[in-house]
Amino acid sequence: MNTELMNEELQDFIQKYDLYGCIQCGRCTGGCPVTVRTNLNVRRFVNDSLNKDMLDDLAKLPEIWDCTACNTCAVRCPKGLKPLEVLMGLRSILVVEQGTVQSTVRDALESVFLEGNPWSKSRAMRSDWMEGLDVKIAEPGEKVENLIFVCCTIAYDPRVQMQAKNLVKLLNKAGVDYGFIGEGEACCSSEVHHLGEDDLLEEMVESNTELLNEYDAARIVTISPHCLSAFKNQYPDLKAGVIHYTQLIAELLKEEKLTISKEFPQKIVYHDPCFLGKQNGVYDEPRAILGQIPGAEIVEFDRRRERSLCCEGGGGKMWVESDSKKERLAETRAKDAGELGASILAVACPFCVLTLDDAVKAKGLEEQMRVAEILEIIGDLVE
């Protein structure tokens, strides 16, 4: 590559991520939760990315795959920058320009392109979870107040399908005007972005925007925080606003269209998902829902809200294995919940369910507590 072209690409990279705005204070690295178990140094990556001779070499370093996109570095940055996006940009150099990725990453990206999901599942099976349920499917052009977007993981993984099933039950009880998309739904591509495939991301954003804008929806309601974050931050041309289901359920409870009436005498600690909290500022609504459960005792982690400890499920980490042998953050989280005496570790994200489930088992805490998504908890408690 000639020097002029290298300089041009470097300047594009610098401007895209506002690298000159970084004051090298180190708060990004100081707050990064994965530094306790990996060699990731976010500040150093930002600084070294200013060197045109280092971009390709930086993209080859395994540490760029340790980032979980939890957004702690952005929350802590005094200049309002997003250092994590520099790491995503380096991943893109590796994936798009050099084509060198782990086989699990390659397979996930190929599956999104071919089947509209990263789990190598048939597109035709996306709505199988609806069988036996009274589900309202919206048609393109139909006026609908709440257009529900399910999420690939929830649609295909039996462990978390209860989220979608219980949401249907609650919406029907509340008499809410809603509609699901059905088999036409495709991956929001949040993790496509975090895995560095910007070309595929651009294609998916374009096709999903076209699909979602065909509906006359007052708002789009996502079940997964990852879909919420993608639509709010990667989809500039969506006509409808986007909210998370916890915001909708909290609204319905406040309006008394739903009532949590059954006793649930459990000690519950809520884990803030990074993509719901630190990425999009949704902290109060999940707590408002849990706070209305009769008989439940709600306790809090020391590390909560914007200081919440990442479970390591985001940033494409569901398809990237870390070489670190140190305790996973999800295991630390499960241990902390155990020390609080919690019987329920509550979450509001399918990835958190899966990572924390594994962590509870790894720590031998299955008899003391279980991991439960909020919709899983309240599904049978609501009148």
C-alpha positions in Angstrom: 0.0 0.0 0.0 1.4 3.4 -0.9 2.2 6.0 1.8 -0.4 8.5 0.6 -3.2 5.9 0.8 -1.9 4.7 4.3 -2.0 8.3 5.5 -5.5 8.8 4.1 -6.8 5.7 5.8 -5.2 6.6 9.1 -6.7 10.1 9.0 -10.1 8.5 8.3 -9.6 6.2 11.3 -8.5 9.1 13.6 -11.5 11.3 12.6 -14.0 8.5 12.8 -13.1 7.7 16.5 -12.0 11.3 17.4 -8.6 10.0 18.5 -7.1 13.5 18.8 -9.8 14.2 21.5 -8.3 11.7 23.8 -6.3 13.3 26.7 -4.7 9.9 27.7 -6.1 10.2 31.3 -6.4 6.4 31.5 -9.9 6.4 33.1 -11.0 4.0 30.3 -8.4 1.4 31.3 -8.9 2.1 35.0 -12.6 1.3 34.8 -12.5 -1.5 32.2 -13.8 -4.6 34.0 -12.0 -7.2 31.9 -8.6 -5.8 32.8 -8.7 -8.0 35.9 -8.6 -11.1 33.8 -7.0 -10.1 30.5 -4.1 -7.9 29.2 -6.5 -5.4 27.5 -5.3 -1.8 27.9 -7.9 0.5 26.2 -5.9 3.7 26.6 -2.8 2.2 25.0 -4.9 1.0 22.0 -6.3 4.5 21.5 -2.9 6.0 21.7 -1.1 3.5 19.4 -3.9 3.9 16.8 -2.5 7.3 16.0 0.5 5.7 14.4 0.0 4.8 10.8 2.6 2.0 11.0 0.7 0.2 13.8 -2.9 -0.1 12.8 -2.5 -3.5 11.0 -0.3 -4.8 13.8 -2.8 -3.6 16.4 -5.6 -5.4 14.6 -3.8 -8.7 14.9 -3.4 -8.5 18.7 -5.7 -11.0 20.5 -6.6 -8.4 23.2 -8.9 -6.6 20.8 -11.3 -9.5 21.2 -11.3 -9.2 25.0 -13.5 -6.1 24.9 -17.2 -6.9 25.8 -18.5 -3.5 24.6 -19.9 -2.9 28.1 -19.4 0.9 27.6 -17.7 1.5 30.9 -14.9 3.3 29.2 -17.4 5.6 27.5 -19.2 6.3 30.7 -16.0 7.2 32.5 -14.4 9.2 29.6 -14.2 12.9 30.6 -14.2 13.9 26.9 -17.3 12.0 26.0 -15.5 9.6 23.7 -16.2 6.0 23.0 -12.9 4.2 23.3 -14.5 0.8 22.8 -15.4 1.7 19.2 -11.7 2.0 18.5 -11.4 -1.7 19.3 -14.4 -2.4 17.1 -12.7 -0.5 14.3 -9.5 -2.6 14.7 -11.6 -5.7 14.5 -13.1 -4.4 11.3 -9.6 -4.0 9.8 -8.9 -7.6 10.6 -12.3 -9.0 9.5 -13.0 -6.9 6.4 -9.6 -6.1 5.1 -7.6 -9.1 6.2 -10.3 -11.7 6.5 -8.6 -13.5 9.4 -11.1 -14.5 12.2 -11.8 -17.4 14.5 -14.0 -20.1 12.9 -16.8 -19.4 15.4 -16.9 -15.7 14.3 -16.8 -16.6 10.7 -19.7 -19.1 11.1 -21.8 -16.6 13.1 -21.3 -13.9 10.4 -22.0 -16.3 7.6 -25.2 -17.5 9.3 -26.4 -13.9 9.7 -25.9 -13.4 5.9 -27.6 -16.6 4.9 -30.3 -17.2 7.6 -30.7 -13.8 9.3 -29.4 -15.1 12.6 -26.0 -15.9 14.1 -26.9 -19.3 15.5 -26.9 -21.3 12.2 -30.6 -21.9 12.5 -33.1 -22.0 9.7 -34.9 -18.7 8.9 -38.1 -20.8 8.6 -37.9 -21.8 12.3 -37.7 -18.3 13.7 -41.4 -18.3 14.8 -41.6 -21.9 16.0 -41.7 -20.6 19.6 -45.1 -19.1 19.0 -46.8 -22.5 18.5 -49.8 -22.8 20.8 -49.9 -19.2 21.7 -52.4 -16.5 20.9 -49.9 -14.2 19.2 -50.8 -11.2 17.1 -48.8 -10.9 13.9 -48.7 -7.4 12.4 -48.8 -7.0 8.6 -46.6 -4.4 6.7 -48.6 -1.2 6.5 -50.8 -2.1 9.4 -51.2 0.5 12.1 -49.9 -0.9 15.4 -48.9 0.9 18.7 -46.2 -1.6 19.8 -44.3 -3.5 17.1 -42.4 -6.3 19.0 -38.9 -7.3 17.9 -38.0 -10.6 19.4 -34.2 -11.2 19.0 -32.4 -14.1 17.4 -31.3 -15.7 20.7 -34.7 -15.6 22.2 -36.3 -16.9 19.1 -34.1 -20.0 18.9 -32.7 -20.8 22.3 -35.2 -22.8 24.4 -33.7 -21.5 27.7 -34.7 -17.9 26.9 -37.8 -18.4 24.8 -39.9 -18.0 27.9 -39.2 -14.3 27.7 -41.2 -14.0 24.4 -43.9 -16.4 25.5 -44.5 -14.5 28.8 -44.5 -11.2 27.0 -47.3 -12.4 24.8 -49.3 -13.5 27.8 -48.8 -10.1 29.5 -49.7 -8.1 26.5 -52.8 -10.1 25.9 -53.8 -9.6 29.6 -53.3 -5.9 29.4 -55.3 -5.5 26.2 -52.4 -3.8 24.5 -52.3 -3.0 20.8 -49.3 -4.9 19.6 -47.9 -7.0 16.8 -45.0 -9.3 16.2 -43.1 -9.4 12.9 -42.9 -13.2 12.6 -40.6 -15.0 10.1 -39.8 -11.8 8.4 -37.7 -10.7 11.4 -33.9 -10.8 10.9 -30.9 -10.2 13.1 -30.6 -6.6 14.4 -26.8 -7.1 13.8 -25.7 -5.6 17.1 -23.1 -8.4 17.4 -22.2 -8.1 13.7 -21.0 -4.6 14.5 -19.0 -5.9 17.5 -17.5 -8.7 15.5 -16.2 -6.1 13.0 -18.1 -7.0 9.9 -19.1 -3.4 8.9 -20.0 -4.3 5.3 -22.6 -6.9 6.5 -23.8 -4.5 9.2 -24.5 -1.9 6.5 -26.5 -4.4 4.5 -28.5 -5.5 7.5 -29.2 -2.0 8.7 -30.5 -1.1 5.2 -32.7 -4.2 4.9 -34.0 -4.0 8.5 -34.7 -0.3 8.2 -36.7 -1.0 5.0 -38.7 -3.8 6.7 -39.4 -2.0 10.0 -40.4 1.2 8.2 -43.1 -0.7 6.3 -45.1 -1.0 9.5 -47.1 2.0 10.7 -45.8 1.5 14.2 -46.0 4.1 17.0 -42.9 2.5 18.6 -40.7 -0.6 18.3 -40.4 -2.7 21.5 -37.3 -4.9 21.8 -37.1 -7.8 24.2 -33.3 -7.9 24.1 -31.2 -4.9 25.2 -28.8 -5.7 22.4 -31.5 -5.0 19.8 -32.5 -1.9 21.7 -28.9 -0.6 21.5 -28.5 -1.5 17.9 -31.7 0.3 16.8 -31.0 3.4 18.8 -27.4 3.7 17.9 -26.9 2.1 14.5 -30.2 2.8 12.7 -30.5 6.5 11.9 -33.4 6.2 9.5 -36.0 4.3 11.6 -39.3 6.1 11.6 -40.5 4.8 15.0 -38.9 5.3 18.3 -37.5 2.3 20.2 -38.0 1.2 23.8 -37.2 -1.9 25.9 -39.9 -4.2 27.1 -39.2 -3.3 30.7 -40.1 0.3 29.9 -43.4 -0.9 28.4 -44.2 -3.3 31.3 -43.4 -0.6 33.9 -45.7 1.8 32.0 -48.6 -0.8 32.0 -48.1 -1.4 35.8 -48.2 2.3 36.5 -51.4 2.7 34.4 -52.8 -0.4 36.3 -53.4 -2.3 33.1 -51.4 -5.0 34.7 -51.1 -5.9 38.4 -48.6 -8.2 40.0 -50.8 -9.9 42.6 -49.3 -13.3 43.5 -46.9 -13.7 46.4 -43.3 -14.5 45.5 -41.3 -14.8 48.8 -37.9 -14.7 47.3 -34.7 -12.6 47.9 -34.0 -11.0 44.5 -30.9 -9.2 43.4 -31.0 -7.4 40.0 -28.1 -7.4 37.6 -28.0 -4.4 35.3 -27.2 -5.6 31.7 -24.6 -3.4 30.1 -26.5 -2.9 26.9 -29.6 -1.8 28.8 -28.0 0.3 31.5 -24.5 1.7 30.6 -25.3 1.7 26.9 -28.8 3.2 27.0 -29.5 4.5 30.5 -32.4 2.2 31.4 -32.0 1.6 35.2 -35.2 2.4 37.0 -37.9 0.5 35.1 -36.6 -3.0 35.8 -36.3 -2.1 39.5 -39.8 -0.6 39.4 -41.2 -3.9 38.1 -39.4 -6.0 40.7 -40.4 -3.6 43.4 -44.0 -4.4 42.8 -43.7 -8.2 43.4 -45.6 -9.1 46.6 -43.5 -10.8 49.3 -40.2 -10.3 47.4 -37.2 -8.8 49.2 -35.1 -6.7 46.7 -31.4 -6.3 47.4 -28.7 -4.5 45.4 -25.2 -5.4 44.3 -22.5 -3.0 45.5 -21.5 -2.7 41.8 -24.8 -1.6 40.2 -26.3 0.8 37.7 -23.5 2.6 35.8 -21.0 0.6 37.9 -22.5 -2.8 37.2 -20.1 -5.6 36.6 -20.3 -6.9 33.0 -21.2 -10.6 32.5 -19.0 -10.8 29.4 -21.8 -11.8 27.1 -21.7 -8.7 24.9 -19.3 -7.4 22.3 -19.5 -10.6 20.3 -18.1 -12.6 23.2 -20.8 -15.3 22.7 -18.7 -16.4 19.7 -15.2 -15.5 20.9 -13.4 -17.6 23.5 -10.9 -15.9 25.8 -7.6 -17.5 26.5 -7.6 -16.2 30.1 -7.8 -18.8 32.9 -8.8 -16.3 35.5 -12.3 -16.2 37.0 -14.9 -15.0 34.6 -16.7 -11.8 35.5 -20.1 -13.7 35.4 -18.6 -16.1 38.0 -17.6 -13.1 40.2 -21.2 -11.8 39.7 -22.7 -15.1 40.8 -20.4 -15.3 43.8 -21.4 -11.7 44.8 -25.1 -12.7 44.5 -24.5 -15.7 46.7 -22.8 -13.6 49.4 -25.9 -11.4 49.4 -28.0 -14.5 50.2 -30.1 -14.0 47.0 -32.3 -16.8 45.9 -33.0 -15.2 42.5 -30.4 -13.5 40.3 -32.7 -11.4 38.1 -31.7 -10.1 34.7 -33.3 -8.4 31.7 -31.2 -9.7 28.9 -31.0 -13.2 27.2 -27.2 -13.1 27.0 -27.0 -12.4 30.8 -29.3 -15.4 31.4 -27.0 -17.7 29.5 -23.7 -16.4 30.9 -24.9 -16.2 34.5 -26.6 -19.6 34.3 -23.2 -21.1 33.5 -21.5 -19.1 36.2 -24.0 -20.2 38.9 -23.3 -23.8 37.9 -19.5 -23.2 37.8 -19.6 -21.9 41.3 -21.8 -24.7 42.6 -24.6 -22.3 43.7 -27.5 -24.1 41.9 -29.1 -25.1 45.2 -29.0 -21.6 46.7 -30.2 -19.5 43.7 -31.4 -19.5 40.1 -31.0 -17.0 37.3 -34.3 -15.7 36.1 -35.2 -13.1 33.5 -37.8 -10.5 34.7 -40.4 -11.8 32.2 -39.7 -15.3 33.5 -40.4 -14.1 37.1 -43.5 -12.1 36.5 -45.2 -14.2 33.8 -47.3 -16.2 36.3 -47.6 -13.5 39.0 -49.7 -11.0 37.0 -53.4 -10.7 36.9 
